[in-house]
Amino acid sequence: MKYRTLGKQKRKVSVLGFGAMRFPVHNGNDAEIQREPTIQLLHRAIDAGINYIDTAYVYHGGHSEQLVAEALSQGNYRHQTYVATKLPIWNVQKPSDFDQLLDEQLRNLRTEQIDFYLLHCLQRPEWNRLLQLGLLEWCDRVVKSGKVGELGFSFHDSFEMLEEIVHARDWSFCQVQYNLVNEHTQAGTRGVEFLHHQGLDVIVMEPLLGGTLAAPPEPIAKLYAEAGRDPVEIALLWLWEKQGISLLLSGMNTTEQLEQNLRLADMAGEGKLTPSDYELIAAVQQTYEKLSPIPCTKCRYCIPNCPQGVAIPDNFEMYNNAQTFGGSNLVLNHNLYHLLPSAQQASSCIQCGACAKHCPQSLPIPELLEKVVKLFA
Ligand SMILES: NC(=O)c1ccc[n+]([C@@H]2O[C@H](COP(=O)([O-])OP(=O)(O)OC[C@H]3O[C@@H](n4cnc5c(N)ncnc54)[C@H](OP(=O)(O)O)[C@@H]3O)[C@@H](O)[C@H]2O)c1
């Protein structure tokens, strides 16, 4: 495993971190983590040198932090690992909520200090609201208290918003969504370079765009096949070549994924991609742009906020598959859509917009659900 530094204390972190948002689950139910396989995955990851685990209050219906704590409580694993978790900023309604939530997370994680703490998904409306509640004063106080080792934020807004947040205080690090098809989305390449020049270490989330880059649609799979290259390898090595990135997080949920990503992490560094790899990447980027499916990353932040229980990411996935692959896939996804319980179908959307406020991609979800309804009607 290769290591780079992260944060003000320059702690050595593995170039590959473990994202605790996509553990294997029972019956497709996000809140029912498969406990034993997950603990084994985490232990194998740490044994292989991964020393950074990224969880959050909300992951897996609120069970991710506890499961990470359980895995780390065994053997010497806690001492070998940095734990990162995130403050669910949308749950902060009054100033005392900051401390209450953090204390609850310390208990969930069975620790005295959270090594890396992030304000989860800072976006414009929440940022302004939290400033009113004394966010910046609380940030300074909580680092001094020792309950938090390093304080940063995760980010899904525009470059302009990123600049504003970065200049507001002396943060330790920043976590951004970044991958080879998101060069111009959210922070994008400009944002990653800006953070680096500001002296802020970058953590990358969604390096495979939630897994979609690993299983590309046919025209893109063809480009990779013709070049004899593997999409996961290209996507991860592309990121590790960039300056200023301390680590990539991947939400691995099988041993095969973990082992492949561990092998790739050993290759992390500059000069691993050839000029013909960069030509391939340019062709892949252009083809994705032409296909333009709904850029949902299946993070599921929308799910708890839908009063109707619409399975928003599943609807988008079926729509994307049907649109991108066409032919028999259109029929297959049409059938899959109609197999969903009716409450979960896009047609149950009442257009209230509660979901869209929580979408890190800022997708106009109700509008897109209408497209799904039209396609599968
Ligand atoms: N702060 C935030 O706002 C925020 C938002 C999003 C994510 N995150 C954090 O960032 C972490 C990383 O993001 P992510 O989970 O979206 O990462 P990602 O690597 O883009 O996607 C993970 C998915 O990629 C697929 N995958 C991973 N390795 C693979 C391999 N070797 N071969 C084939 N498929 C592979 C799997 O998909 P399948 O499951 O389909 O097999 C896996 O679930 C999350 O787990 C979470 O901790 C934070």
The ligand as an ORCA input file, in Angstrom:
! r2SCAN-3c Opt
* xyz 0 1
  N     -19.893     13.121      1.579
  C     -20.707     12.853      0.627
  O     -21.533     13.692      0.324
  C     -20.544     11.530     -0.070
  C     -21.268     11.233     -1.215
  C     -20.998     10.060     -1.854
  C     -20.021      9.198     -1.348
  N     -19.349      9.484     -0.213
  C     -18.312      8.593      0.345
  O     -17.377      8.270     -0.654
  C     -17.267      6.859     -0.763
  C     -16.874      6.502     -2.157
  O     -17.911      6.830     -3.075
  P     -18.562      5.645     -3.857
  O     -18.926      4.536     -2.942
  O     -19.619      6.232     -4.706
  O     -17.305      5.154     -4.739
  P     -17.224      4.544     -6.181
  O     -15.939      3.787     -6.206
  O     -17.454      5.573     -7.212
  O     -18.443      3.530     -6.269
  C     -18.484      2.375     -5.503
  C     -19.102      1.298     -6.348
  O     -18.252      1.049     -7.466
  C     -18.253     -0.324     -7.775
  N     -16.857     -0.800     -7.658
  C     -15.901     -0.445     -6.772
  N     -14.747     -1.078     -7.061
  C     -14.980     -1.856     -8.138
  C     -14.201     -2.749     -8.903
  N     -12.922     -2.978     -8.625
  N     -14.777     -3.374     -9.949
  C     -16.076     -3.170    -10.280
  N     -16.882     -2.321     -9.572
  C     -16.324     -1.681     -8.529
  C     -19.221     -0.982     -6.829
  O     -20.474     -0.924     -7.478
  P     -21.583     -2.077     -7.364
  O     -22.063     -1.979     -5.985
  O     -22.608     -1.645     -8.373
  O     -20.924     -3.354     -7.659
  C     -19.230     -0.035     -5.648
  O     -20.400     -0.095     -4.902
  C     -18.652      6.361     -0.313
  O     -18.650      4.996     -0.018
  C     -18.878      7.262      0.859
  O     -18.128      6.805      1.976
  C     -19.592     10.650      0.403
*
